[in-house]
Amino acid sequence: MIYCVIPRELADELYDKMVEYYADNPNVTVIVDRREGPDRRAAAAPSGEDKRELRDRRRARVPGTFPETEAAD
């Protein structure tokens, strides 16, 4: 399913045109964006204490050194 989202400001002039344009395509649904209020994604930004803890999940390297090896000629 594909959604053709029309902004609310342009719904009066575009909605009917887009419905007619996609009438032959059953995979497309034309909808009007009716969301209101501030964008919640901006408020979800981490700040101070709320930051996610990022950890390195790779296995720790064995402590110590490796023996010297001679290069093959």
Backbone bond lengths (Angstrom), bond angles and torsions (degrees), N, CA, C in turn:
res aa  C-N    CA-C-N  psi(-1)  N-CA   C-N-CA  omega(-1)  CA-C   N-CA-C  phi
1 M - - - 1.451 - - 1.521 108.56 -
2 I 1.300 116.84 133.41 1.462 123.41 177.25 1.518 107.30 -115.96
3 Y 1.334 115.92 132.14 1.458 120.76 178.01 1.518 109.64 -105.94
4 C 1.310 116.59 127.06 1.454 122.72 172.62 1.524 105.29 -97.70
5 V 1.330 116.49 107.11 1.463 121.46 -174.04 1.527 109.27 -96.00
6 I 1.320 115.10 123.27 1.461 121.72 179.82 1.528 108.23 -102.25
7 P 1.344 117.97 127.81 1.470 119.21 176.06 1.528 110.39 -62.61
8 R 1.307 116.15 146.09 1.460 121.46 -177.33 1.534 111.91 -56.00
9 E 1.334 116.65 -37.78 1.463 120.95 -178.10 1.530 112.01 -63.95
10 L 1.330 117.71 -27.52 1.464 121.74 -176.80 1.524 112.81 -105.22
11 A 1.311 117.72 3.86 1.463 121.20 -174.45 1.524 112.61 -60.64
12 D 1.333 117.96 -40.68 1.465 120.56 -177.26 1.526 112.49 -60.61
13 E 1.326 116.85 -39.15 1.462 119.17 -176.63 1.532 114.08 -94.48
14 L 1.332 118.81 -22.52 1.461 119.87 -174.66 1.523 115.91 -105.03
15 Y 1.323 118.32 -29.57 1.462 120.40 -170.82 1.531 112.54 -56.16
16 D 1.318 117.29 -53.60 1.468 120.16 -177.74 1.534 111.62 -62.78
17 K 1.337 116.72 -37.86 1.465 120.19 179.28 1.527 111.33 -64.27
18 M 1.336 115.82 -42.24 1.460 119.47 -177.76 1.532 111.70 -72.17
19 V 1.324 117.71 -35.99 1.463 120.60 176.25 1.526 109.41 -62.17
20 E 1.323 116.76 -42.94 1.463 120.57 178.71 1.531 110.94 -66.16
21 Y 1.330 116.67 -40.61 1.466 121.40 -178.92 1.532 111.23 -62.34
22 Y 1.325 117.51 -41.43 1.464 122.32 -177.16 1.532 113.27 -96.90
23 A 1.313 118.55 13.21 1.463 121.80 -177.64 1.533 112.53 -59.63
24 D 1.322 117.95 -33.46 1.463 121.68 -178.49 1.524 113.69 -84.00
25 N 1.321 117.37 -7.27 1.464 120.97 -176.94 1.532 109.26 -108.60
26 P 1.331 118.49 104.30 1.474 120.24 -178.22 1.524 113.53 -71.15
27 N 1.324 117.66 -10.50 1.469 120.89 -179.49 1.519 112.87 -85.75
28 V 1.331 118.13 -6.09 1.464 121.70 -176.75 1.524 109.54 -113.74
29 T 1.332 115.73 130.30 1.457 122.50 174.87 1.521 108.19 -119.39
30 V 1.313 116.96 128.68 1.465 121.54 179.61 1.523 107.89 -94.63
31 I 1.343 115.96 128.08 1.463 121.03 -179.91 1.523 109.51 -133.26
32 V 1.327 115.64 158.21 1.464 121.92 176.81 1.521 107.67 -104.03
33 D 1.326 115.80 130.93 1.464 121.63 179.08 1.528 108.40 -71.50
34 R 1.322 116.71 116.73 1.466 120.60 -177.71 1.523 112.48 -113.19
35 R 1.303 117.58 16.29 1.467 119.85 179.84 1.521 110.15 -66.52
36 E 1.319 115.91 146.16 1.458 122.22 178.51 1.515 109.49 -131.23
37 G 1.315 115.69 163.74 1.447 121.00 175.07 1.519 112.40 86.54
38 P 1.317 115.90 -179.51 1.471 120.65 -178.04 1.527 111.62 -70.69
39 D 1.298 115.25 157.05 1.459 121.64 177.63 1.520 108.47 -72.04
40 R 1.331 116.95 117.27 1.465 120.98 -176.10 1.517 112.55 -71.06
41 R 1.331 117.20 -20.32 1.465 118.66 -179.99 1.511 111.20 -63.77
42 A 1.318 118.69 -33.83 1.462 121.73 179.63 1.529 110.46 -66.05
43 A 1.313 117.98 -35.71 1.460 121.54 -179.24 1.524 111.77 -75.44
44 A 1.312 118.13 -17.78 1.458 121.55 -176.83 1.531 112.57 -83.58
45 A 1.328 117.49 -1.11 1.465 120.06 -179.22 1.522 109.20 -64.37
46 P 1.327 117.82 132.91 1.468 120.49 -178.32 1.518 111.68 -65.92
47 S 1.318 115.81 141.63 1.459 120.39 178.10 1.525 108.75 -139.95
48 G 1.304 115.72 124.90 1.465 120.88 175.36 1.501 114.66 57.32
49 E 1.326 116.84 -107.76 1.460 122.87 -174.18 1.523 113.15 -70.46
50 D 1.325 117.43 -25.94 1.454 120.77 -173.30 1.526 114.09 -83.87
51 K 1.326 117.90 4.61 1.462 119.68 -178.17 1.519 110.88 -66.36
52 R 1.307 114.91 142.20 1.461 119.37 177.30 1.518 109.58 -69.32
53 E 1.306 115.45 146.06 1.453 120.20 176.25 1.520 108.25 -88.68
54 L 1.326 116.41 118.25 1.450 120.96 179.28 1.516 108.00 -98.97
55 R 1.322 115.62 124.58 1.460 119.76 -178.98 1.510 109.63 -120.41
56 D 1.305 115.14 150.15 1.449 121.48 175.66 1.522 107.01 -85.66
57 R 1.323 117.46 114.34 1.458 121.20 -174.81 1.530 112.15 -91.66
58 R 1.303 116.43 0.13 1.462 117.95 179.74 1.531 110.23 -70.32
59 R 1.301 114.92 152.01 1.457 120.00 179.96 1.530 109.26 -65.78
60 A 1.323 116.13 137.66 1.465 120.90 -179.33 1.523 110.03 -67.05
61 R 1.311 116.25 143.59 1.454 121.49 178.77 1.530 109.82 -72.39
62 V 1.304 115.66 145.53 1.461 120.83 178.91 1.526 108.27 -65.39
63 P 1.344 117.18 129.95 1.469 118.84 179.97 1.524 111.15 -69.49
64 G 1.306 115.86 150.97 1.464 120.91 178.49 1.510 110.39 118.83
65 T 1.324 113.88 -169.01 1.462 119.67 -178.64 1.508 109.19 -120.74
66 F 1.301 116.54 162.60 1.454 122.10 177.74 1.523 109.32 -99.95
67 P 1.328 118.03 147.64 1.467 119.94 179.54 1.518 110.47 -68.06
68 E 1.323 115.14 152.36 1.458 120.79 178.60 1.529 108.82 -69.14
69 T 1.308 117.44 144.29 1.465 122.44 177.06 1.524 108.40 -125.73
70 E 1.314 115.27 149.64 1.453 119.62 178.15 1.519 109.18 -91.40
71 A 1.303 116.20 140.03 1.469 120.30 179.11 1.520 109.55 -77.75
72 A 1.329 115.85 139.61 1.470 119.78 177.91 1.516 109.74 -76.05
73 D 1.323 116.53 142.74 1.472 120.10 -178.42 1.493 111.95 -84.44
